[in-house]
């Protein structure tokens, strides 16, 4: 079960179309999980910290993975064909670029985009060199040993506009055997992501002997017309496949007869029984997931992006483990405070609190479960004076010793972000950025109104940067503490 709370955890997945080149690999199920949004920081911008995950089925290729993201309005027209690696000109309006070295068990980020013909401007990619909080993990999934799930945590983008408006992106993912100027795409996929709204959540309902599920579709902004399809993970690979011979369609509301939802009136499906044979072999030992795919319509026409969620199956044997409704972590002075709420608890033992120390998660505390059928609220606090970012997670333990892990939550470190001044501001294209009292390695970024990073500077001792030749427009100056990942932003106006 996954629930969704604004500014904490949205899981939004879009699955539109895929293009396989040379049948080397297949990208599916891109997912966005929002960690936080900063409204009007700086003025006129929404800064979003989010996790991006996706699944890839590999056939000999896929040594290097590239991801690009545009605002929908800025996506290239005509669409990129991927007969060649995208050039910097084709990527000039992106809000995010990632280049991932996948040629090992543990993937890493490239700090440069090398498919970059001589004479063209550099493509800025996000990596630990300019975002120290970003991480990547890779895990084998499903019954196919060539299928992998990737999760990239703490990507940060700044988008002009308000955070409570619909923010929709269109992205491309592609794979190659090379990170070089002559990189040859092996496969690619075009996907769209609606980032903030509508919100979709779902639950397994442990109703013996008939297991059930339910889901809710809500909106946080304005009235919307939505349609949906519900799929059962037929082949138990953990990957949504809506094509011929794919996952089983359980129910749907077509876009021609959509449901209207408002901020105060979400749609709730009510409890729906799993298929009749769900409690007979082999379903009793292999539990399938439910995928709820939601779209919106405007003027009777289906929009070109979808939002979906995954309903984790009820466990075999009729027992109900601990289900989390939410999980938060925050810094309180010299302490870390964790709070969480459960939706239901049966046969529950308790919670191990784990913090990442070095390369491993280590148990730092334990809280006993109340075994309340209606759930309960919990908290845990520990001393934490780490200068850098700390990652926490919960280990949800049942009485039989089985357990599952929560998603990771991060808190900022105690190291301060250096304040800075921008002068002159407004500027005629030349500006000096002066940073006070640098105590940690610091990154300075200049971000334009489209969210593109147009200048990056690494500082260790010096505290002044001269920026010239900026074009007319609104910019964001961001100073990042590389140890903690914290940042301060200020607005810069250029009037040439």
The 8 nearest C-alpha neighbors of each residue, nearest first, counted from 0:
[[1, 202, 311, 310, 203, 201, 322, 2],
 [0, 2, 201, 200, 3, 310, 202, 324],
 [3, 1, 200, 324, 0, 201, 4, 325],
 [2, 4, 9, 8, 200, 1, 5, 10],
 [3, 5, 8, 7, 6, 9, 2, 325],
 [6, 4, 7, 8, 9, 3, 195, 35],
 [7, 5, 35, 36, 34, 4, 8, 33],
 [6, 8, 34, 4, 5, 35, 33, 9],
 [9, 7, 3, 33, 4, 32, 34, 6],
 [10, 8, 3, 32, 33, 11, 4, 5],
 [9, 11, 32, 31, 308, 8, 30, 12],
 [10, 12, 306, 31, 307, 30, 9, 308],
 [13, 11, 30, 307, 306, 29, 31, 28],
 [12, 14, 305, 306, 192, 191, 29, 304],
 [13, 15, 28, 190, 16, 305, 12, 29],
 [14, 16, 190, 13, 304, 191, 17, 189],
 [17, 15, 189, 14, 190, 188, 18, 27],
 [16, 18, 188, 189, 19, 187, 15, 26],
 [17, 19, 188, 187, 20, 186, 16, 189],
 [20, 18, 186, 22, 187, 25, 21, 17],
 [19, 21, 186, 185, 22, 18, 23, 187],
 [20, 22, 23, 185, 19, 186, 24, 184],
 [23, 21, 20, 19, 24, 186, 58, 185],
 [22, 24, 58, 60, 21, 185, 59, 186],
 [25, 23, 57, 58, 56, 22, 186, 60],
 [24, 26, 56, 55, 19, 27, 57, 186],
 [27, 25, 55, 54, 188, 56, 24, 187],
 [26, 28, 54, 29, 55, 53, 25, 14],
 [29, 27, 53, 14, 54, 30, 12, 239],
 [28, 30, 53, 12, 52, 27, 13, 31],
 [31, 29, 12, 52, 11, 51, 53, 28],
 [30, 32, 51, 11, 10, 50, 12, 33],
 [33, 31, 10, 50, 9, 49, 8, 51],
 [32, 34, 49, 8, 9, 35, 50, 7],
 [35, 33, 7, 49, 48, 8, 6, 32],
 [36, 34, 6, 48, 7, 33, 47, 37],
 [35, 37, 47, 46, 6, 48, 38, 45],
 [38, 36, 46, 45, 40, 39, 47, 35],
 [37, 39, 45, 40, 162, 36, 161, 46],
 [38, 40, 42, 44, 41, 43, 45, 37],
 [41, 39, 42, 38, 44, 37, 45, 46],
 [40, 42, 39, 489, 44, 488, 490, 43],
 [43, 41, 39, 40, 44, 490, 489, 38],
 [42, 44, 39, 160, 159, 41, 161, 45],
 [45, 43, 159, 39, 160, 158, 41, 40],
 [44, 46, 38, 158, 162, 157, 39, 161],
 [47, 45, 157, 37, 36, 156, 158, 44],
 [46, 48, 36, 156, 155, 35, 49, 157],
 [49, 47, 155, 35, 34, 153, 154, 33],
 [50, 48, 33, 34, 153, 154, 32, 47],
 [49, 51, 152, 32, 153, 151, 31, 154],
 [52, 50, 31, 151, 30, 150, 32, 152],
 [53, 51, 150, 30, 149, 29, 151, 31],
 [52, 54, 29, 28, 149, 148, 30, 27],
 [55, 53, 148, 27, 147, 26, 28, 149],
 [56, 54, 26, 147, 25, 146, 57, 27],
 [55, 57, 146, 25, 24, 145, 147, 26],
 [56, 58, 24, 145, 55, 59, 146, 23],
 [57, 59, 23, 24, 60, 56, 145, 22],
 [60, 58, 23, 57, 61, 24, 62, 176],
 [61, 59, 23, 58, 62, 176, 57, 175],
 [60, 62, 174, 63, 175, 176, 64, 57],
 [63, 61, 102, 176, 101, 60, 175, 100],
 [62, 64, 100, 175, 101, 61, 99, 174],
 [65, 63, 174, 99, 98, 173, 61, 175],
 [66, 64, 98, 173, 97, 172, 174, 99],
 [65, 67, 172, 97, 96, 171, 173, 98],
 [68, 66, 96, 171, 170, 95, 172, 97],
 [67, 69, 170, 95, 93, 94, 169, 168],
 [70, 68, 93, 169, 94, 74, 168, 73],
 [69, 71, 168, 73, 72, 169, 167, 74],
 [70, 72, 168, 169, 74, 73, 69, 167],
 [71, 73, 70, 74, 69, 168, 75, 169],
 [74, 72, 70, 71, 69, 92, 75, 93],
 [73, 75, 71, 69, 72, 70, 76, 169],
 [76, 74, 78, 77, 73, 79, 89, 90],
 [77, 75, 78, 74, 79, 73, 72, 89],
 [76, 78, 75, 79, 80, 74, 89, 73],
 [77, 79, 76, 75, 80, 74, 189, 81],
 [80, 78, 81, 77, 75, 85, 76, 89],
 [79, 81, 82, 78, 83, 77, 187, 85],
 [82, 80, 83, 79, 84, 184, 85, 187],
 [81, 83, 80, 184, 84, 183, 79, 20],
 [84, 82, 81, 183, 85, 184, 182, 80],
 [83, 85, 182, 184, 81, 183, 114, 86],
 [86, 84, 89, 83, 87, 90, 81, 114],
 [85, 87, 89, 88, 115, 84, 90, 114],
 [88, 86, 90, 89, 122, 91, 120, 119],
 [89, 87, 91, 86, 90, 119, 85, 120],
 [88, 90, 86, 87, 91, 85, 75, 92],
 [91, 89, 87, 88, 93, 92, 86, 85],
 [90, 92, 88, 89, 93, 87, 122, 451],
 [93, 91, 90, 73, 69, 94, 451, 449],
 [94, 92, 69, 68, 95, 90, 91, 451],
 [93, 95, 450, 451, 69, 68, 92, 156],
 [96, 94, 68, 93, 67, 97, 124, 69],
 [95, 97, 67, 124, 66, 125, 68, 123],
 [96, 98, 66, 124, 65, 125, 99, 67],
 [97, 99, 65, 109, 64, 108, 112, 66],
 [100, 98, 108, 64, 63, 107, 101, 109],
 [101, 99, 63, 107, 106, 102, 108, 62],
 [100, 102, 106, 62, 63, 103, 99, 64],
 [101, 103, 62, 100, 63, 106, 104, 61],
 [104, 102, 105, 101, 106, 100, 62, 107],
 [103, 105, 106, 102, 101, 137, 138, 136],
 [104, 106, 103, 107, 137, 136, 101, 102],
 [107, 105, 101, 100, 103, 104, 99, 135],
 [108, 106, 100, 99, 105, 109, 101, 135],
 [109, 107, 99, 126, 100, 98, 110, 106],
 [110, 108, 98, 111, 99, 100, 126, 107],
 [109, 111, 126, 124, 108, 128, 125, 112],
 [112, 110, 109, 113, 124, 123, 122, 98],
 [111, 113, 114, 122, 98, 124, 115, 110],
 [112, 114, 179, 115, 178, 180, 111, 116],
 [115, 180, 113, 179, 112, 182, 178, 84],
 [114, 116, 113, 180, 86, 117, 87, 112],
 [117, 115, 180, 119, 118, 114, 86, 113],
 [118, 116, 119, 115, 180, 120, 114, 121],
 [117, 119, 116, 120, 115, 121, 87, 86],
 [118, 120, 117, 116, 121, 87, 115, 88],
 [121, 119, 87, 122, 118, 115, 88, 117],
 [120, 122, 123, 119, 87, 115, 112, 111],
 [123, 121, 87, 112, 124, 120, 111, 90],
 [124, 122, 121, 452, 125, 96, 111, 112],
 [125, 123, 96, 97, 111, 110, 122, 126],
 [124, 126, 97, 96, 129, 130, 123, 110],
 [125, 127, 128, 110, 108, 130, 129, 124],
 [128, 126, 131, 130, 129, 133, 132, 125],
 [127, 129, 126, 130, 131, 110, 125, 481],
 [128, 130, 127, 126, 131, 442, 125, 481],
 [131, 129, 127, 132, 126, 133, 128, 125],
 [132, 130, 127, 481, 484, 133, 128, 129],
 [131, 133, 484, 130, 153, 134, 127, 388],
 [132, 134, 153, 152, 131, 130, 154, 127],
 [135, 133, 152, 151, 132, 136, 153, 127],
 [134, 136, 151, 150, 152, 106, 137, 107],
 [137, 135, 150, 149, 151, 138, 106, 134],
 [136, 138, 149, 148, 147, 150, 105, 135],
 [139, 137, 148, 147, 140, 149, 136, 146],
 [138, 140, 147, 146, 148, 144, 137, 141],
 [141, 139, 147, 146, 148, 138, 142, 236],
 [142, 140, 236, 143, 237, 235, 146, 139],
 [141, 143, 236, 144, 140, 235, 146, 234],
 [142, 144, 145, 146, 141, 140, 236, 56],
 [145, 143, 146, 142, 139, 140, 141, 147],
 [144, 146, 143, 57, 56, 147, 58, 139],
 [147, 145, 56, 143, 144, 55, 140, 139],
 [148, 146, 139, 55, 140, 138, 54, 56],
 [147, 149, 54, 138, 137, 53, 139, 140],
 [150, 148, 137, 52, 53, 136, 54, 147],
 [149, 151, 52, 136, 135, 51, 152, 137],
 [152, 150, 135, 51, 50, 134, 52, 136],
 [151, 153, 50, 134, 133, 154, 150, 135],
 [154, 152, 133, 49, 50, 48, 132, 155],
 [153, 155, 49, 48, 133, 152, 50, 156],
 [156, 154, 48, 47, 153, 49, 157, 46],
 [155, 157, 47, 46, 158, 94, 450, 48],
 [156, 158, 46, 450, 45, 44, 47, 159],
 [159, 157, 45, 450, 44, 160, 46, 156],
 [158, 160, 44, 43, 448, 45, 449, 157],
 [161, 159, 44, 43, 45, 158, 162, 39],
 [160, 162, 163, 45, 164, 38, 44, 39],
 [161, 163, 45, 164, 38, 160, 36, 37],
 [164, 162, 161, 220, 165, 195, 219, 196],
 [165, 163, 162, 161, 166, 220, 195, 160],
 [166, 164, 196, 195, 167, 163, 193, 194],
 [165, 167, 194, 193, 164, 195, 168, 162],
 [166, 168, 193, 192, 194, 71, 165, 70],
 [169, 167, 70, 71, 192, 69, 191, 193],
 [168, 170, 191, 71, 69, 190, 68, 70],
 [169, 171, 68, 190, 67, 189, 191, 69],
 [170, 172, 189, 67, 188, 66, 190, 68],
 [173, 171, 66, 188, 187, 65, 67, 189],
 [172, 174, 187, 65, 186, 64, 188, 184],
 [175, 173, 64, 61, 185, 186, 184, 63],
 [174, 176, 184, 185, 63, 61, 177, 183],
 [175, 177, 62, 63, 60, 61, 182, 174],
 [178, 176, 182, 175, 179, 63, 62, 183],
 [179, 177, 113, 182, 114, 63, 180, 176],
 [178, 180, 114, 113, 182, 181, 177, 115],
 [114, 179, 181, 115, 182, 116, 113, 178],
 [180, 182, 179, 183, 114, 84, 177, 178],
 [183, 181, 177, 179, 180, 178, 84, 114],
 [182, 184, 175, 83, 84, 181, 185, 177],
 [185, 183, 175, 174, 186, 84, 83, 81],
 [186, 184, 175, 20, 174, 23, 21, 183],
 [187, 185, 20, 19, 174, 173, 184, 24],
 [188, 186, 173, 18, 172, 19, 174, 17],
 [187, 189, 17, 18, 172, 171, 26, 173],
 [188, 190, 171, 170, 17, 16, 172, 187],
 [191, 189, 170, 15, 169, 14, 171, 188],
 [190, 192, 169, 304, 13, 168, 170, 193],
 [191, 193, 168, 13, 167, 194, 169, 304],
 [194, 192, 167, 166, 195, 168, 306, 196],
 [193, 195, 166, 167, 192, 196, 11, 165],
 [196, 194, 165, 193, 166, 197, 198, 163],
 [197, 195, 198, 165, 218, 194, 219, 193],
 [196, 198, 218, 217, 195, 199, 219, 216],
 [199, 197, 217, 196, 216, 218, 200, 9],
 [198, 200, 216, 215, 308, 217, 197, 307],
 [201, 199, 2, 215, 214, 3, 308, 1],
 [200, 202, 214, 310, 213, 215, 0, 1],
 [203, 201, 0, 213, 212, 310, 204, 214],
 [202, 204, 212, 313, 312, 211, 0, 205],
 [205, 203, 211, 212, 206, 202, 210, 313],
 [204, 206, 210, 207, 203, 313, 211, 319],
 [207, 205, 210, 209, 204, 208, 211, 317],
 [208, 206, 209, 210, 205, 317, 211, 204],
 [207, 209, 206, 210, 278, 317, 205, 211],
 [210, 208, 207, 206, 211, 272, 273, 278],
 [211, 209, 206, 205, 272, 273, 207, 204],
 [210, 212, 272, 204, 271, 273, 270, 203],
 [213, 211, 203, 204, 271, 270, 202, 272],
 [214, 212, 270, 269, 202, 201, 268, 271],
 [213, 215, 201, 200, 268, 267, 202, 216],
 [214, 216, 267, 200, 266, 199, 201, 268],
 [217, 215, 199, 266, 265, 198, 267, 200],
 [218, 216, 265, 198, 197, 266, 215, 199],
 [217, 219, 197, 262, 220, 198, 196, 261],
 [218, 220, 262, 196, 221, 197, 217, 163],
 [219, 221, 218, 262, 163, 164, 222, 196],
 [222, 220, 261, 223, 262, 219, 218, 260],
 [221, 223, 261, 260, 262, 259, 224, 220],
 [224, 222, 260, 259, 225, 221, 261, 295],
 [223, 225, 259, 258, 296, 257, 295, 260],
 [226, 224, 295, 257, 258, 294, 296, 223],
 [227, 225, 257, 254, 252, 294, 253, 293],
 [226, 228, 293, 252, 251, 292, 294, 253],
 [227, 229, 251, 292, 250, 291, 252, 230],
 [228, 230, 291, 250, 249, 290, 248, 251],
 [231, 229, 248, 290, 247, 249, 289, 246],
 [230, 232, 289, 247, 233, 246, 288, 290],
 [233, 231, 246, 235, 288, 287, 234, 289],
 [232, 234, 246, 231, 235, 247, 287, 245],
 [233, 235, 236, 232, 246, 245, 287, 237],
 [236, 234, 232, 237, 233, 287, 141, 142],
 [237, 235, 141, 238, 234, 142, 140, 232],
 [236, 238, 235, 141, 232, 239, 288, 140],
 [239, 237, 236, 240, 28, 232, 27, 54],
 [238, 240, 241, 28, 237, 232, 246, 290],
 [241, 239, 245, 246, 242, 238, 232, 27],
 [240, 242, 245, 246, 239, 243, 230, 247],
 [243, 241, 245, 240, 244, 246, 239, 247],
 [244, 242, 245, 241, 246, 240, 247, 248],
 [243, 245, 242, 246, 241, 247, 240, 233],
 [246, 244, 240, 242, 243, 241, 247, 233],
 [245, 247, 233, 232, 240, 231, 241, 230],
 [248, 246, 231, 230, 233, 249, 245, 232],
 [247, 249, 230, 229, 250, 246, 231, 228],
 [250, 248, 229, 230, 247, 231, 251, 228],
 [251, 249, 229, 228, 248, 252, 230, 227],
 [250, 252, 228, 227, 229, 253, 249, 226],
 [251, 253, 226, 227, 228, 257, 254, 256],
 [254, 252, 255, 226, 256, 251, 257, 227],
 [253, 255, 226, 257, 256, 301, 296, 252],
 [254, 256, 253, 257, 299, 300, 301, 226],
 [257, 255, 254, 253, 252, 258, 226, 299],
 [258, 256, 226, 254, 225, 224, 255, 253],
 [259, 257, 225, 224, 226, 260, 256, 266],
 [258, 260, 224, 223, 225, 257, 261, 222],
 [259, 261, 265, 223, 222, 264, 266, 224],
 [260, 262, 222, 264, 263, 218, 221, 265],
 [263, 261, 218, 219, 264, 220, 221, 217],
 [264, 262, 261, 265, 260, 218, 217, 219],
 [263, 265, 261, 260, 262, 266, 217, 218],
 [266, 264, 217, 260, 216, 261, 267, 263],
 [265, 267, 216, 215, 260, 217, 268, 264],
 [268, 266, 215, 269, 214, 265, 216, 213],
 [267, 269, 214, 213, 215, 266, 270, 271],
 [270, 268, 213, 267, 271, 214, 212, 215],
 [269, 271, 213, 212, 211, 268, 272, 204],
 [270, 272, 211, 212, 213, 269, 273, 268],
 [273, 271, 211, 210, 274, 209, 212, 270],
 [272, 274, 211, 210, 277, 275, 271, 212],
 [273, 275, 277, 276, 272, 249, 278, 210],
 [276, 274, 277, 273, 278, 272, 209, 279],
 [275, 277, 279, 278, 274, 282, 280, 273],
 [276, 278, 282, 274, 275, 279, 273, 283],
 [279, 277, 276, 283, 282, 280, 275, 209],
 [278, 280, 276, 277, 282, 283, 281, 275],
 [281, 279, 282, 283, 278, 284, 277, 276],
 [280, 282, 283, 284, 285, 279, 277, 278],
 [283, 281, 280, 285, 277, 284, 286, 279],
 [282, 284, 280, 278, 281, 315, 279, 285],
 [283, 285, 282, 281, 315, 286, 280, 316],
 [286, 284, 282, 283, 281, 287, 235, 315],
 [285, 287, 282, 312, 284, 283, 288, 315],
 [288, 286, 232, 235, 312, 285, 231, 289],
 [289, 287, 311, 312, 232, 310, 231, 290],
 [288, 290, 231, 310, 230, 309, 232, 291],
 [291, 289, 309, 230, 229, 308, 292, 231],
 [292, 290, 229, 307, 308, 228, 309, 293],
 [293, 291, 307, 228, 227, 306, 290, 229],
 [294, 292, 227, 306, 305, 307, 226, 291],
 [295, 293, 305, 226, 225, 227, 306, 304],
 [296, 294, 225, 224, 302, 301, 226, 297],
 [297, 295, 301, 300, 302, 224, 299, 225],
 [296, 298, 300, 299, 301, 302, 295, 224],
 [297, 299, 300, 296, 301, 224, 302, 295],
 [298, 300, 297, 296, 255, 301, 254, 256],
 [301, 299, 296, 297, 298, 302, 254, 255],
 [302, 300, 296, 295, 254, 303, 297, 299],
 [303, 301, 296, 295, 304, 300, 297, 294],
 [302, 304, 301, 305, 191, 15, 294, 295],
 [305, 303, 191, 302, 13, 192, 193, 294],
 [304, 306, 294, 13, 293, 14, 307, 292],
 [305, 307, 12, 11, 293, 13, 292, 294],
 [308, 306, 292, 12, 291, 11, 293, 305],
 [307, 309, 291, 290, 199, 10, 200, 11],
 [308, 310, 290, 289, 311, 291, 288, 307],
 [311, 309, 289, 201, 0, 202, 288, 312],
 [310, 312, 0, 288, 309, 203, 313, 289],
 [313, 311, 288, 286, 287, 203, 314, 310],
 [312, 314, 203, 205, 315, 311, 319, 204],
 [315, 313, 312, 318, 316, 317, 319, 286],
 [314, 316, 283, 317, 284, 313, 286, 318],
 [317, 315, 318, 314, 283, 284, 319, 313],
 [316, 318, 315, 314, 319, 207, 205, 313],
 [319, 317, 316, 314, 320, 345, 315, 346],
 [318, 320, 345, 205, 314, 317, 321, 344],
 [321, 319, 345, 344, 397, 347, 322, 318],
 [322, 320, 344, 343, 347, 395, 323, 319],
 [321, 323, 342, 341, 343, 320, 0, 324],
 [322, 324, 341, 325, 342, 340, 321, 326],
 [323, 325, 341, 342, 340, 2, 322, 326],
 [326, 324, 339, 340, 323, 327, 2, 341],
 [325, 327, 339, 338, 340, 328, 324, 323],
 [328, 326, 338, 337, 339, 325, 329, 408],
 [329, 327, 337, 336, 408, 410, 409, 338],
 [330, 328, 410, 336, 335, 331, 337, 327],
 [329, 331, 335, 410, 334, 332, 336, 411],
 [330, 332, 334, 335, 333, 336, 329, 380],
 [331, 333, 334, 330, 335, 413, 384, 383],
 [332, 334, 384, 383, 382, 331, 335, 330],
 [335, 333, 382, 383, 331, 332, 381, 330],
 [334, 336, 330, 381, 380, 383, 331, 329],
 [337, 335, 380, 329, 328, 379, 330, 334],
 [338, 336, 328, 379, 378, 327, 380, 335],
 [339, 337, 378, 327, 377, 326, 379, 328],
 [340, 338, 326, 377, 325, 376, 327, 378],
 [339, 341, 376, 324, 325, 375, 323, 377],
 [342, 340, 323, 374, 324, 375, 322, 343],
 [341, 343, 374, 324, 322, 323, 373, 340],
 [342, 344, 374, 372, 373, 341, 322, 321],
 [343, 345, 370, 321, 372, 371, 347, 374],
 [344, 346, 347, 370, 319, 320, 372, 321],
 [347, 345, 398, 397, 320, 348, 344, 370],
 [346, 348, 397, 345, 398, 370, 344, 349],
 [347, 349, 398, 397, 368, 396, 367, 346],
 [350, 348, 367, 368, 396, 366, 347, 395],
 [349, 351, 395, 366, 394, 365, 396, 393],
 [350, 352, 365, 394, 393, 364, 353, 362],
 [353, 351, 393, 364, 362, 363, 365, 350],
 [352, 354, 362, 361, 392, 363, 391, 360],
 [355, 353, 391, 360, 361, 390, 356, 362],
 [354, 356, 360, 359, 390, 361, 357, 391],
 [357, 355, 359, 360, 358, 354, 361, 389],
 [356, 358, 359, 355, 360, 361, 354, 389],
 [357, 359, 356, 355, 360, 361, 354, 390],
 [360, 358, 355, 356, 357, 361, 354, 353],
 [359, 361, 355, 354, 353, 356, 362, 358],
 [362, 360, 353, 354, 355, 363, 359, 356],
 [361, 363, 353, 352, 364, 351, 354, 360],
 [364, 362, 353, 352, 361, 354, 365, 351],
 [363, 365, 352, 362, 351, 366, 353, 379],
 [364, 366, 351, 350, 352, 367, 349, 363],
 [367, 365, 350, 349, 368, 351, 364, 379],
 [366, 368, 349, 350, 348, 369, 365, 347],
 [369, 367, 349, 348, 370, 347, 366, 350],
 [368, 370, 371, 367, 375, 344, 347, 349],
 [371, 369, 344, 345, 368, 347, 372, 346],
 [370, 372, 374, 373, 344, 369, 343, 375],
 [371, 373, 343, 344, 374, 370, 345, 342],
 [374, 372, 343, 371, 342, 375, 344, 341],
 [375, 373, 343, 342, 341, 371, 372, 344],
 [374, 376, 341, 340, 371, 377, 373, 342],
 [377, 375, 340, 339, 341, 378, 374, 338],
 [378, 376, 339, 338, 340, 375, 379, 366],
 [377, 379, 338, 337, 339, 380, 376, 336],
 [378, 380, 337, 336, 338, 381, 377, 366],
 [381, 379, 336, 335, 337, 334, 378, 382],
 [380, 382, 335, 334, 383, 336, 379, 363],
 [381, 383, 334, 333, 335, 384, 380, 336],
 [384, 382, 334, 333, 385, 335, 381, 330],
 [383, 385, 333, 413, 386, 382, 334, 412],
 [386, 384, 387, 412, 383, 413, 389, 388],
 [385, 387, 412, 413, 414, 384, 483, 388],
 [386, 388, 483, 412, 482, 385, 389, 411],
 [387, 389, 411, 412, 483, 410, 409, 390],
 [390, 388, 410, 409, 387, 411, 391, 355],
 [389, 391, 409, 355, 408, 354, 407, 410],
 [392, 390, 354, 408, 407, 353, 409, 355],
 [391, 393, 407, 353, 405, 406, 352, 408],
 [394, 392, 352, 405, 351, 404, 395, 353],
 [393, 395, 404, 351, 350, 403, 396, 352],
 [396, 394, 350, 402, 403, 393, 404, 349],
 [395, 397, 402, 349, 348, 401, 350, 394],
 [398, 396, 347, 348, 400, 401, 399, 346],
 [399, 397, 348, 400, 347, 346, 396, 401],
 [398, 400, 397, 401, 346, 396, 348, 347],
 [401, 399, 398, 397, 396, 402, 348, 347],
 [402, 400, 397, 399, 396, 403, 398, 395],
 [403, 401, 396, 395, 397, 400, 394, 404],
 [402, 404, 395, 394, 405, 396, 401, 393],
 [405, 403, 394, 393, 395, 406, 402, 392],
 [404, 406, 393, 392, 407, 394, 403, 395],
 [405, 407, 392, 408, 404, 393, 326, 391],
 [408, 406, 392, 391, 390, 405, 409, 393],
 [407, 409, 391, 390, 328, 392, 406, 327],
 [410, 408, 390, 389, 391, 328, 388, 407],
 [411, 409, 329, 389, 388, 330, 328, 412],
 [410, 412, 388, 483, 389, 387, 330, 409],
 [413, 411, 386, 387, 388, 483, 385, 414],
 [412, 414, 386, 384, 385, 415, 411, 387],
 [415, 413, 386, 412, 483, 416, 387, 482],
 [414, 416, 413, 417, 480, 485, 412, 483],
 [415, 417, 480, 486, 418, 485, 414, 487],
 [418, 416, 435, 437, 436, 415, 434, 419],
 [417, 419, 435, 434, 416, 420, 487, 436],
 [420, 418, 434, 433, 435, 417, 432, 421],
 [419, 421, 433, 432, 422, 434, 418, 431],
 [420, 422, 432, 431, 423, 424, 433, 430],
 [423, 421, 424, 431, 430, 420, 432, 426],
 [422, 424, 426, 425, 430, 421, 431, 429],
 [425, 423, 426, 422, 491, 492, 421, 430],
 [424, 426, 492, 493, 423, 491, 494, 427],
 [427, 425, 493, 424, 423, 428, 494, 429],
 [426, 428, 495, 494, 493, 429, 425, 430],
 [427, 429, 469, 468, 426, 493, 467, 495],
 [430, 428, 467, 466, 427, 468, 426, 469],
 [431, 429, 466, 422, 423, 465, 426, 467],
 [430, 432, 465, 422, 464, 421, 466, 433],
 [433, 431, 421, 464, 463, 420, 465, 430],
 [434, 432, 463, 420, 419, 462, 431, 464],
 [435, 433, 419, 462, 418, 463, 417, 420],
 [434, 436, 418, 419, 417, 437, 433, 462],
 [435, 437, 438, 417, 434, 462, 418, 439],
 [436, 438, 439, 435, 417, 460, 434, 462],
 [439, 437, 436, 440, 417, 459, 460, 415],
 [440, 438, 437, 441, 480, 459, 482, 481],
 [439, 441, 459, 481, 458, 480, 482, 442],
 [442, 440, 480, 458, 481, 479, 457, 439],
 [441, 443, 457, 479, 456, 478, 458, 129],
 [444, 442, 478, 456, 455, 477, 479, 457],
 [445, 443, 455, 477, 454, 476, 446, 452],
 [444, 446, 476, 454, 453, 452, 475, 477],
 [447, 445, 452, 475, 451, 474, 450, 453],
 [446, 448, 474, 450, 451, 449, 475, 473],
 [447, 449, 450, 473, 474, 159, 446, 472],
 [450, 448, 447, 451, 158, 159, 94, 92],
 [449, 451, 94, 157, 158, 447, 448, 446],
 [452, 450, 94, 446, 447, 449, 453, 93],
 [453, 451, 446, 445, 454, 447, 444, 450],
 [452, 454, 445, 446, 451, 447, 455, 444],
 [455, 453, 445, 444, 452, 456, 446, 443],
 [456, 454, 444, 443, 445, 457, 453, 442],
 [455, 457, 443, 442, 458, 444, 454, 464],
 [458, 456, 442, 441, 443, 455, 459, 440],
 [459, 457, 441, 440, 460, 442, 461, 456],
 [458, 460, 440, 441, 461, 439, 457, 437],
 [459, 461, 458, 462, 437, 440, 438, 439],
 [462, 460, 463, 458, 459, 437, 464, 434],
 [461, 463, 434, 433, 460, 435, 437, 464],
 [464, 462, 433, 432, 461, 434, 465, 431],
 [465, 463, 432, 431, 466, 433, 462, 456],
 [464, 466, 431, 430, 432, 467, 463, 429],
 [467, 465, 430, 429, 431, 464, 468, 469],
 [468, 466, 429, 469, 428, 430, 465, 431],
 [469, 467, 428, 429, 470, 466, 427, 430],
 [470, 468, 428, 467, 471, 429, 493, 466],
 [469, 471, 428, 472, 468, 493, 495, 494],
 [472, 470, 493, 494, 495, 469, 428, 473],
 [471, 473, 493, 492, 470, 474, 494, 448],
 [472, 474, 492, 448, 491, 493, 447, 475],
 [475, 473, 447, 491, 446, 448, 490, 492],
 [474, 476, 490, 446, 445, 489, 491, 477],
 [477, 475, 445, 489, 488, 444, 490, 446],
 [476, 478, 488, 444, 443, 487, 475, 479],
 [479, 477, 443, 486, 487, 442, 488, 444],
 [480, 478, 486, 442, 441, 485, 481, 484],
 [479, 481, 441, 484, 485, 482, 416, 483],
 [482, 480, 484, 131, 441, 440, 483, 479],
 [481, 483, 387, 480, 484, 131, 439, 440],
 [484, 482, 387, 388, 412, 485, 480, 481],
 [483, 485, 481, 132, 480, 131, 482, 479],
 [486, 484, 483, 480, 479, 416, 411, 487],
 [485, 487, 479, 478, 480, 416, 484, 477],
 [486, 488, 478, 477, 479, 416, 489, 485],
 [489, 487, 477, 476, 41, 478, 475, 486],
 [490, 488, 476, 41, 475, 491, 477, 487],
 [489, 491, 475, 41, 474, 476, 492, 42],
 [490, 492, 474, 475, 424, 473, 425, 493],
 [493, 491, 425, 473, 472, 474, 424, 426],
 [492, 494, 426, 471, 472, 425, 427, 428],
 [495, 493, 471, 427, 426, 492, 425, 472],
 [494, 427, 471, 428, 493, 470, 426, 469]]
